Amino acid sequence: MNLKYLLVCLIGILFFFNPRRALCQIKWLIDQQRYKEARILISRLRWLRPFPDYEKLRRLLSILETARKGHISEAIAQLQTYPENDYQTRILSYVIKADWENCLLWIEANIPPSMLWANPDLLLYYLRALGETGRLNELLQVFTNNHRRLQKDSVSNQYNTARLYVLVFCGQILQVKQLLNNFFSFYPQSLQKFWFSTAQLIAGKKYVARHQLLELRLDKDYILGNAIDWRLCYPPIDPTSVLDARSFGILQRLTTEINQELRFHPAHSNKAKIPYITVLFFLINSGVFAWEIWLGGTQQDVVLYNLGALVPQAVFSGQWWRLLTANFLHYGWLHFGTNMLGLLFVGQVAEAILGRIFFSILYLFSGTGALLIFTLLARRNQLLDAMLVGASAAIMGLVGGILAYYLWDWLRTKSASAFQRMSFIVLICALQFFTDYYTPGVSLSSHAWGLFLGFILTFSRFFYLRGVKTFF
């Protein structure tokens, strides 16, 4: 069977059950300027589960494909057949020609502000038009006033596109490179070079930027060619000559936000490291679980005891090694599965932001420390025969470490991004303890102590490495 046909069939099935995912796939192709493939996909999927205006979208993609091949007049003539109140098609007729001055005038004269703010696609056209025409303070102000609307649909990448426009037209070369390398790595190389060269041109590197733009002009993409002609004929305004203090503050916050995101979510980065230690702990837990099965069963107390389950009485009799081995044993498939999912999800984040060596120390310290406290409390409460197994305390220690990391960074930078992620971790912890409280056989105290030990160890590490003066 033809591989492309099989792919379309699979996407078609996905579209039937979840149209939103298929629409994201179509938008992904459009962002890559693969208009023909997107149009063919729409044509093949429409009989499965038609969505509103699918015929219009298919036709617009055909028009963009025509314009890209150089038939600009024909494409614009087709766009002119749409009604006057079809804002998107009217704007596209200006975008194809790269006539940004008239585009901006038309938007401000014809689109009501309420409609503009409510439609993210129209808003993005407006932001770019402001940047292309040098109205940078307005660009930053409109972006700030509407950034929450753009953030609502994280899948569509609209917020990142808006940030790209702001940073490009303000000449922030480093941040533009970060965005292109991490959030827009799927863009065609020609489009990435166009935006990076624009940022260089605005930042003052005119010779290099013009040379790169002239090289791109040789490409057969006529829509991009018009954009390059506009760029060379109407050089962007120097931001330092027009930006006011408020705009510089917005730029600074935006830069901090991007740096925080790349630190907190290394998965965005093309240079993200493989979480070797997380995988190692996963394999150790899996190997021990297979050993339990081979010896007679994962829910057999005798098997778990012989392999090193935590029993306070045995620990006080001298078998201290159980404080370590119990972290790698699990009682049944559900216990094992939930813990391993948690390890893979939390572990890769913790390992990326905390480092492999400290991650290993944190995992083992939180697990054994929580089990030690459990053992001491069991003696006090006359529960010396209780049995405890599982990696939950160690995993909660990782959660505590991530929480400490976000808290430390928020205390230093007051970053909204750090605060949001810290709040999210607190919510996860609250849900975890709520579930533990109503789940029989789960040691809520060991989870709590694991979280506490992980948080204290990580926060103490930052406090020690960066010093008291850095904290205050």
PyMOL commands that set and color helices and strands:
alter all, ss='L'
color gray80, all
select helices_A, chain A and resi 3-17+19-31+35-45+54-68+72-79+87-97+100-110+113-118+120-132+136-151+154-156+158-169+173-182+189-203+206-217+222-233+239-241+245-264+266-268+276-295+301-307+312-316+322-328+332-354+356-380+392-413+416-437+444-471
alter helices_A, ss='H'
color red, helices_A
deselect
rebuild
show_as cartoon
